[in-house]
Amino acid sequence: MTGRPRPDRSRWYGRRRGHKLGKGRQYLLDTLLPRLRLLPPEDGLLDLYSIFPKPPEDIWLEVGFGGGEHLAAQARAYPGIGFIGCEPFVNGVAALLARIEGEGISNIRIYDDDARLLFDCLPVACFGRVFILFSDPWPKKRHHRRRFIGSETLGDLARLMKDGAEVRFASDDEDYVAWTLEHFIRHSCFAWTARRPHDWRRRPHNGFETRYEIKALARGAACIYLCFIRRSRR
C-alpha cells in the first residue's frame, strides 16, 4: 500500500529508538513489518476490513503498545478480532514482530508512528474498543500538552468509535489519571462506567498485564483502570 504525507497533527516527543537491535529483530523490521504496516492511502479512507486475511468481526485499536505483550495477548484471545497497534518506538515494534512471528499471530496490523497521524484517514465508527495503557504521563506541568489524552484526541476517538464501544485507560500516575478522568467526563460523547472503587482499582477481568504495569506494581505503585463507553449518536 502506498501512502501520502498527511498534515502534521502531532509532534512526537518520545524516543524513536533504544538499544541497537540484534540481527534477528532487525530482519523482522526489514521483512515482516512491510507486510503488516499500515500507511495512509493516496486518497480516501482506509478500508480496515480488507487488510486482514479474512474480514474480522470487529476492529480494536491499541495506542502505544510498548513491547506488544498486551496486544499479542489480546490477539491470541480474540482471533476473530482485527487489531491495529500504534507505536513509534522502533524497539517496541521489533518486540511485537518477534511475538507475531513466534506465535503465528495473523490478526494484527501495525502503524509505526503517532496514532494521531492515522486518524484522518480512518472511517467513522470503525473501532469497537480502544486501549490506552500506561502511556507517557509527561508529569511536568509544562509538558502536559504532550499527553495523548486531550480535547482534540477525544474528538477524534468520538468520531472513530462505534456506539457503545469502550475506551480502556490505565496508568500509575495519579495526576494523569485525574487529567484523563476530567477530560472524558467533560466530553459529551463518553460515559464513565465505574459504579464502585473496585471498578477502577482492578484490571478488567478480560484484560492482560503490560510490562509497565508489572514494573509499577513491583515498586508498590497503585494502578488505576478507567473504562469509558462511547454514547449513542442518536
ABEGO torsion letter per residue (X at the ends): XBBBBBBBABBBABBABBBBBBAAAAAAAAAAAAAABBBBBABEBBBAAAABABBBABBBBBBGAEAGAAAAAAAAABAABBBBBBBABAAAAAAAAAAAAAAGBAABBBBBBBAAAAAAABBBGABABBBBBGBBAGABAAAAAABABBAAAAAAAAAABBBGBBBBBBBABAAAAAAAAAAAAABAABBBABABAAAAABBBAABBBBAAAAAAAAAGBBBBBBBBBBBBAX
